[in-house]
Amino acid sequence: MRAPGTSLDGRPLGEGMHDLGGARIRVDRRGFWLLVDEGVAGVHVNGRPVRRTAMLRAGDSVHVAGAAVLLAGPAVPPLPPGRDGDAEPDGRRIVLRAIGGRHHGRGFPLDHAREIGSGRDADIRLDPPVPARLARVAREQGRVVLRGIDGASSVVNGTEARDAELRPGDQVLFGGRDRFVLEVPSAAPASDDEVRATGGVVQASPEHPPRRLPWLLLAALLIAAVLSAVLLL
């Protein structure tokens, strides 16, 4: 946790409560939680107001009581050289989604290499003072990698880095305002061909057969009882 110029700078967060003055960070086996004290206003996470509770992750910026606190992750290890910008065939299933800044809420599929910067030719165009060519995110040999252009650096999970391998859920801050998270779905949706082959209905897998409703059994028993009564009469 970093709050430059304060006693919080560089403090590791162990399990328990950590007071921020008007808010607290609770660390438990589930992760990091921001708890805002009752009646306290002006608490923000990544520029968005928080009234009571928010889940935190590495790279989040918390503003409370006039101080800015950055939740920093471990140092980013050096990235070995690889193919620069060669997209993998399944790159379309991986999305770089904006969670703050100019493109908030928008997702950019990594079906090809994405160049980030303020230049006209940038795939993800940001506002100055971001350099015209800041960074490049692409699939390389089954990995998603971030590479700075001309020595430029970005912030990955709260730690400054020029080059880094990105994993699902990692948070990248470009230029101090534009924040993105890497989304990797666990399974791809059914293709158009698969849907057409099943008549427009996605079939349940054999491991999870559809449930039989109890009322069907009750209806069968009632019919059997009626037939028995008719035979007796």
Order of alpha helices (4+ residues) and beta strands (2+ residues): beta-beta-beta-beta-beta-beta-beta-beta-beta-beta-beta-beta-beta-beta-beta-beta-beta-beta-beta-alpha-alpha
